[in-house]
Amino acid sequence: MLKPVKVAFGKFIERYYASLVPTTEAILSFKSRGIPYSIVWAPARMVDSAEELLSKWFSSPIGGPLPKLPVILVAMAKDYIPTGRDFSRQIADETTVLFPEDDTNQPFGLRAVVGTIRAQIAIFAHD
C-alpha cells in the first residue's frame, strides 16, 4: 500500500543527491561513487539499529568500490498515522465528484484519509 510513497521518497532522495555540490574531497568521492554505493535503504526501525547497519555497510561491499564515508541511510515506516485535523481535511464519508474533463460525465465516489508516514535519514561522515 505504501510502495508508491516509498518510490516518491526515493526520487526525492535522488534529487537531493543530484543537487549536491562537491566542495570537499569527501563529497567529491561521495558523488563519484553513484547512488547505489552512496545511499542505502534501511529497515523501517533504523534508529534502533543505525550502528549495526553502518558496520554492515563497511563489512560487505556491493560489488563496487570499497564502501567509504560519507554514506546516507534512508528508512521509511511500514505503517502510517492519521494526520490531525489541523493539517488536513479527512473525508471519511463517501463524496460524489464529477471531473470536468470526463466526456462521459460519470460520477465517482471519493473517500480520502490523509496520513503521515515517518521517514528517517541518517548521514554518516567523518566531519
CORDA-V675340 format. One line per field, one symbol per residue. ss: DSSP state (a for helix, b for strand, c for the rest). psi: psi as a letter, one per 20 degrees, with the letter a starting at -180 (. if undefined). burial: I if it has 9 or more other ideal C-beta (glycine too) atoms within 8 Angstrom, else O. Layout:
BEGIN
ss: ???
psi: ???
burial: ???
END
This chain:
BEGIN
ss: ccaaaaaaaaaaaaaaaaacccccaaaaaaaaacaaacbbbccccaaaaaaaaaaaaaacccccccccccbbbbbbccccbbccccccccbbbbbbbccccccccccbbbbbccbbccbbbbbbccc
psi: hjghhhgghghghghgghipooirhghggghhhrghjhppprrhmhhhkghghhhhghhnqljbqpprqqqpppqpqirrppqrhhiropnhppppqpphiohikpqqppppppqpppqqppoprh.
burial: OIOOIIOOIIOOIIOOIOOIOOOOOIIIIIIOIOOOIIIIOIOOOIOOIIOOIIOOIOOOOOOOOOIOOIIIIIIIIOOOOIIOOOOOOIIOOOOOOIOOOOOOOOOOOIIOOIOOIOIIIIOIOOO
END
